[in-house]
Amino acid sequence: MTKHISPTLRKWLPPVLVPLLLILLFHGVKGNTRWMDLWVNGVMAPLEQALGRLWSLLPWFSVAELLTASALTAGVVWLLRAVYLLIRQRCPKAFGRRMLALAVCLLWLWAGLCWMWNAAYYAPSFTEKSGLNTTPYSVERLAQVTELFAREAARLSDQVPRDSEGHFAAQRQDLFSTGTGIYVEISREFPCLEMESVAVKPIFFSRLQSILGFTGVYFPFTGEANVNIDAPLCMLPATIAHEMAHQRMVASEDEANFVGIAASVTSSSTVFQYSGYLFGLIHLCNALYPVAPDTWTEIVQTCFTPEMVTDWNDNNAYWDALSSPAEDAAGQVYDTFLKGNDQPLGLNSYGACVDLLVAYFGQQAQ
């Protein structure tokens, strides 16, 4: 006796099975570095970079942010309607169909994310492609590099635009336009970073990003790098450089931090150099202070200028004021995402860029 598949089940099978198969395929092949490298550099990167150039024709807003806001709004409305059908109209079948449709959309989203971004975590890393040797180093070497960054930031601190009260006051639009040229020098040293630069876009809901604890986001489905413009301005150039590293398929946060810092300090722009040294100094401080607090205090006392102190305090005060359970929750979600993609340090990988900083700048610090 032949069993027939119901029309309803037959209708739902393809949209459910296809993303499931794509997800299973991804997890089946992600351990093959060669295949992931071929996919990322042969398909994924060219596609996303082409999308980034396409959407750069609309410089007034972030298409990624528009799509995200639209999807979230539609999802909430869809879910509220489902609950209404269940409670007010007592229609469990309609509720079930709506929840299934929502689950299918999430499946497709995850499948797309696997193949449009997560694959980059399993291709050869920037460290592997660049040949930088991150061998263990002494506290003394860490202190030397930290002092180098402090002295360079001090040297540049009075050369950047400031307002009447001494706060960093570069024009945001100038930073976005200048950002497209900051990878020229570092790409000569590391050809794996070479690409036609696309301008980064500002996030309209930047304060919300700050509440969640983020300074920027790369959106692989449009190839756009987006930055938080509500955060302290002195960090914006380095943040622009960081997000542009993601456009170059530098996936891990620690490597993107290093690449952004290196691109900034080797560029011809004084404001990017200063921001890069200041951003790097934060990471170096976080590594040095717990193991040698007196050394860090001495660096502050001997190297920090009044302008640096102003910027340092502005940055700390801003983030301290916005610290909240929402930030902790968002951080935990992203930490889980990173660890789920075999990034064992999770959010702590933001501090691991110190190894690369010491490896790259160690000779200069001697």
C-alpha positions as CSV (number, residue, x, y, z in Angstrom):
1,M,0.0,0.0,0.0
2,T,1.6,3.3,-1.1
3,K,1.7,6.1,1.3
4,H,1.3,9.5,-0.3
5,I,2.9,12.7,1.1
6,S,0.3,15.2,2.0
7,P,0.3,18.4,-0.1
8,T,1.1,20.5,3.0
9,L,4.2,18.4,3.9
10,R,5.3,18.3,0.2
11,K,5.1,22.1,0.2
12,W,7.3,22.5,3.3
13,L,9.9,19.9,2.5
14,P,12.1,21.8,0.0
15,P,12.4,25.1,2.0
16,V,13.3,23.0,5.1
17,L,15.6,20.4,3.6
18,V,17.7,22.7,1.3
19,P,19.1,24.9,4.1
20,L,19.5,21.9,6.4
21,L,21.5,20.1,3.7
22,L,23.6,23.3,3.1
23,I,24.3,23.5,6.9
24,L,25.2,19.8,7.1
25,L,27.4,20.1,4.0
26,F,29.2,23.1,5.6
27,H,29.9,21.2,8.8
28,G,31.1,18.2,6.8
29,V,33.7,20.1,4.8
30,K,34.7,23.0,7.1
31,G,37.6,20.9,8.4
32,N,39.2,20.8,5.0
33,T,41.3,24.0,4.9
34,R,42.1,23.7,1.2
35,W,38.4,23.5,0.2
36,M,37.6,26.4,2.5
37,D,40.4,28.4,1.1
38,L,39.2,27.8,-2.5
39,W,35.6,28.7,-1.5
40,V,36.5,31.9,0.4
41,N,39.1,33.3,-2.0
42,G,37.5,32.0,-5.2
43,V,33.8,32.6,-4.5
44,M,32.9,34.2,-1.2
45,A,35.4,37.1,-1.1
46,P,34.9,38.2,-4.8
47,L,31.1,38.0,-4.4
48,E,31.1,40.1,-1.2
49,Q,33.6,42.6,-2.5
50,A,31.5,43.0,-5.6
51,L,28.4,43.5,-3.5
52,G,30.3,46.1,-1.4
53,R,31.2,48.1,-4.5
54,L,27.6,47.9,-5.7
55,W,26.1,49.2,-2.5
56,S,28.8,51.8,-2.2
57,L,26.8,53.6,-5.0
58,L,24.3,54.4,-2.1
59,P,26.7,56.1,0.3
60,W,23.9,57.9,2.3
61,F,22.8,54.9,4.3
62,S,23.7,51.3,5.2
63,V,21.7,48.8,3.1
64,A,22.8,46.2,5.7
65,E,21.2,48.2,8.6
66,L,18.0,48.8,6.5
67,L,17.7,45.0,5.8
68,T,18.4,44.1,9.4
69,A,15.9,46.6,10.8
70,S,13.3,45.5,8.3
71,A,13.9,41.8,9.0
72,L,13.7,42.4,12.8
73,T,10.5,44.4,12.5
74,A,8.9,41.9,10.2
75,G,9.9,39.1,12.6
76,V,8.3,40.8,15.6
77,V,5.1,41.6,13.7
78,W,4.9,38.0,12.4
79,L,5.4,36.6,15.9
80,L,2.9,38.9,17.5
81,R,0.3,37.9,14.8
82,A,1.0,34.3,15.5
83,V,0.4,34.8,19.2
84,Y,-2.8,36.7,18.4
85,L,-4.1,33.8,16.3
86,L,-3.3,31.4,19.0
87,I,-4.8,33.3,22.0
88,R,-7.6,35.4,20.6
89,Q,-8.8,33.3,17.7
90,R,-7.8,29.9,19.1
91,C,-6.3,28.8,15.9
92,P,-3.3,26.5,16.7
93,K,-2.8,25.4,13.1
94,A,-2.3,29.0,11.9
95,F,0.1,29.6,14.9
96,G,2.0,26.4,14.0
97,R,2.3,27.5,10.3
98,R,3.6,30.9,11.3
99,M,6.2,29.5,13.7
100,L,7.3,27.0,11.1
101,A,7.7,29.7,8.5
102,L,9.8,31.7,11.0
103,A,12.0,28.7,11.8
104,V,12.5,28.2,8.0
105,C,13.6,31.8,7.6
106,L,16.1,31.3,10.5
107,L,17.4,28.1,8.9
108,W,18.0,29.9,5.6
109,L,19.7,32.8,7.5
110,W,22.1,30.4,9.3
111,A,22.8,28.5,6.1
112,G,23.7,31.8,4.3
113,L,25.8,32.9,7.2
114,C,27.7,29.6,7.2
115,W,28.7,29.9,3.5
116,M,28.9,33.7,3.3
117,W,31.0,34.4,6.5
118,N,31.7,31.4,8.8
119,A,33.7,29.7,6.1
120,A,36.4,32.4,6.6
121,Y,37.1,31.1,10.1
122,Y,38.2,27.8,8.5
123,A,40.3,29.2,5.6
124,P,44.0,30.0,6.3
125,S,44.2,32.8,8.8
126,F,46.0,36.1,8.3
127,T,48.7,35.0,10.6
128,E,49.3,31.9,8.5
129,K,49.2,33.9,5.2
130,S,51.4,36.7,6.5
131,G,54.1,34.5,8.1
132,L,54.2,36.5,11.3
133,N,55.8,34.5,14.1
134,T,53.9,34.8,17.4
135,T,56.3,33.0,19.6
136,P,56.1,33.5,23.4
137,Y,57.6,36.8,24.7
138,S,58.7,38.3,28.0
139,V,57.0,40.9,30.0
140,E,59.9,43.1,29.3
141,R,59.3,42.8,25.5
142,L,55.6,43.5,26.1
143,A,56.5,46.6,28.1
144,Q,58.8,47.8,25.3
145,V,56.1,47.6,22.7
146,T,53.6,49.2,25.0
147,E,56.0,52.1,25.6
148,L,56.6,52.4,21.8
149,F,52.8,52.8,21.3
150,A,52.5,55.3,24.1
151,R,55.4,57.5,22.8
152,E,54.1,57.4,19.3
153,A,50.6,58.3,20.4
154,A,52.1,61.1,22.5
155,R,54.0,62.4,19.6
156,L,50.9,62.6,17.4
157,S,48.4,63.7,20.1
158,D,48.8,67.5,19.5
159,Q,48.9,67.1,15.7
160,V,45.2,65.9,15.3
161,P,42.2,68.3,15.2
162,R,40.8,69.3,18.6
163,D,38.1,71.5,19.9
164,S,38.4,74.4,22.3
165,E,38.3,71.9,25.3
166,G,41.0,69.7,23.9
167,H,38.8,66.8,22.7
168,F,39.5,64.9,19.5
169,A,37.5,66.7,16.8
170,A,38.3,65.4,13.4
171,Q,35.5,65.6,10.8
172,R,33.6,62.3,10.5
173,Q,33.1,62.6,6.8
174,D,36.8,63.2,6.3
175,L,37.6,60.0,8.2
176,F,35.2,58.0,6.0
177,S,36.8,59.4,2.8
178,T,40.3,59.1,4.1
179,G,39.7,55.5,5.2
180,T,39.6,54.2,1.6
181,G,43.4,54.9,1.3
182,I,44.8,53.6,4.5
183,Y,45.5,50.1,3.3
184,V,48.0,51.1,0.6
185,E,51.2,50.7,2.6
186,I,50.2,47.6,4.7
187,S,49.0,45.8,1.5
188,R,52.4,46.1,0.0
189,E,53.9,44.3,2.9
190,F,51.0,41.8,3.2
191,P,49.6,41.2,-0.4
192,C,46.8,39.1,1.1
193,L,45.2,42.4,2.2
194,E,45.1,43.8,-1.3
195,M,41.6,44.7,-2.6
196,E,39.8,47.7,-4.1
197,S,38.8,49.6,-1.0
198,V,35.2,50.4,-0.4
199,A,34.1,53.2,2.0
200,V,32.8,52.2,5.4
201,K,29.3,53.3,6.2
202,P,27.9,54.9,9.4
203,I,25.3,53.2,11.5
204,F,22.1,55.2,12.0
205,F,21.2,53.4,15.2
206,S,24.7,53.8,16.6
207,R,23.6,54.5,20.2
208,L,21.8,51.1,20.2
209,Q,25.1,49.5,19.0
210,S,26.9,51.2,21.9
211,I,24.3,49.9,24.4
212,L,24.9,46.4,23.1
213,G,28.7,47.0,23.3
214,F,29.6,47.0,19.6
215,T,31.7,49.6,17.7
216,G,31.0,48.2,14.2
217,V,29.7,45.3,12.2
218,Y,30.6,43.7,8.9
219,F,27.5,42.4,7.0
220,P,28.5,39.7,4.5
221,F,25.2,39.6,2.7
222,T,25.9,43.1,1.3
223,G,29.6,43.3,1.7
224,E,29.3,46.5,3.8
225,A,31.5,47.5,6.7
226,N,29.5,49.6,9.2
227,V,30.8,51.6,12.1
228,N,29.3,53.1,15.3
229,I,29.5,56.9,15.0
230,D,28.2,57.5,18.5
231,A,31.3,56.0,20.2
232,P,34.2,58.3,21.1
233,L,35.5,60.0,17.9
234,C,39.2,59.3,18.8
235,M,38.6,55.6,18.2
236,L,36.6,55.9,15.0
237,P,39.6,55.8,12.6
238,A,40.9,52.6,14.1
239,T,37.4,51.2,14.1
240,I,37.0,52.0,10.4
241,A,40.3,50.2,9.7
242,H,39.2,47.2,11.8
243,E,35.9,46.8,9.8
244,M,37.8,47.2,6.5
245,A,40.0,44.2,7.6
246,H,36.8,42.1,7.7
247,Q,36.1,43.2,4.1
248,R,39.5,41.6,3.3
249,M,38.3,38.3,4.8
250,V,40.2,38.7,8.0
251,A,37.6,36.9,10.1
252,S,38.9,36.5,13.6
253,E,38.6,39.6,15.8
254,D,42.1,39.5,17.2
255,E,43.6,39.5,13.7
256,A,41.2,42.2,12.5
257,N,42.3,44.3,15.4
258,F,45.9,43.9,14.6
259,V,45.4,44.5,10.9
260,G,43.3,47.6,11.6
261,I,46.0,48.9,13.9
262,A,48.8,48.1,11.5
263,A,47.0,49.7,8.6
264,S,46.3,52.8,10.6
265,V,49.8,53.4,11.9
266,T,51.4,52.8,8.5
267,S,49.1,55.0,6.6
268,S,49.9,58.6,5.6
269,S,47.0,60.0,7.7
270,T,48.0,61.6,11.0
271,V,44.5,61.0,12.5
272,F,44.5,57.3,11.6
273,Q,48.1,56.9,12.9
274,Y,47.1,58.5,16.2
275,S,43.9,56.5,16.6
276,G,45.7,53.3,15.7
277,Y,48.4,53.8,18.3
278,L,45.8,54.7,20.9
279,F,43.6,51.7,20.0
280,G,46.7,49.4,20.2
281,L,47.7,51.0,23.5
282,I,44.4,49.9,25.0
283,H,45.0,46.3,24.1
284,L,48.6,46.4,25.3
285,C,47.5,48.0,28.5
286,N,45.0,45.3,29.1
287,A,47.8,42.7,28.7
288,L,50.6,44.6,30.6
289,Y,48.7,46.0,33.6
290,P,47.7,42.6,35.2
291,V,51.3,41.3,35.1
292,A,53.2,44.6,35.7
293,P,51.0,47.3,37.1
294,D,54.0,49.4,38.2
295,T,55.5,49.4,34.7
296,W,52.2,50.5,33.2
297,T,51.9,53.3,35.7
298,E,55.4,54.4,34.9
299,I,54.6,54.5,31.1
300,V,51.5,56.6,31.8
301,Q,53.5,59.0,34.0
302,T,56.4,59.4,31.5
303,C,54.6,59.2,28.2
304,F,51.0,60.4,28.4
305,T,50.3,63.9,27.3
306,P,47.3,66.0,28.5
307,E,45.7,65.4,25.1
308,M,46.1,61.6,25.4
309,V,44.7,61.7,28.9
310,T,41.6,63.5,27.6
311,D,41.0,61.0,24.9
312,W,41.7,58.0,27.2
313,N,39.2,59.3,29.8
314,D,36.6,60.2,27.2
315,N,36.7,56.6,25.9
316,N,36.5,55.1,29.4
317,A,33.8,57.4,30.6
318,Y,31.6,56.7,27.5
319,W,31.7,53.0,27.8
320,D,31.4,53.0,31.6
321,A,28.2,55.1,31.3
322,L,26.6,52.6,28.9
323,S,27.5,49.5,30.7
324,S,24.3,47.4,31.2
325,P,22.9,43.9,31.3
326,A,22.0,44.3,27.6
327,E,25.6,44.7,26.8
328,D,26.5,41.7,28.8
329,A,23.8,39.6,27.1
330,A,24.8,40.7,23.6
331,G,28.5,40.0,24.5
332,Q,27.6,36.5,25.7
333,V,25.7,35.8,22.4
334,Y,28.6,36.9,20.3
335,D,31.0,35.0,22.5
336,T,29.0,31.9,21.9
337,F,28.9,32.6,18.2
338,L,32.7,32.9,18.0
339,K,33.3,29.8,20.1
340,G,30.8,27.9,17.9
341,N,33.1,28.7,14.9
342,D,36.2,27.2,16.6
343,Q,37.4,30.6,18.0
344,P,38.3,29.1,21.4
345,L,39.0,32.5,23.0
346,G,35.6,33.9,22.2
347,L,35.4,37.6,23.0
348,N,38.8,37.3,24.7
349,S,40.3,37.0,21.3
350,Y,40.0,40.8,21.1
351,G,43.0,40.8,23.5
352,A,45.0,38.1,21.6
353,C,46.0,40.7,19.0
354,V,48.7,41.7,21.5
355,D,50.7,38.7,20.3
356,L,50.7,40.0,16.7
357,L,51.5,43.5,17.9
358,V,54.5,42.3,19.8
359,A,55.7,40.1,16.9
360,Y,55.3,43.0,14.3
361,F,56.5,46.0,16.3
362,G,58.9,44.2,18.6
363,Q,62.0,45.1,16.6
364,Q,61.0,48.8,16.5
365,A,60.6,48.8,20.3
366,Q,64.2,47.7,21.0
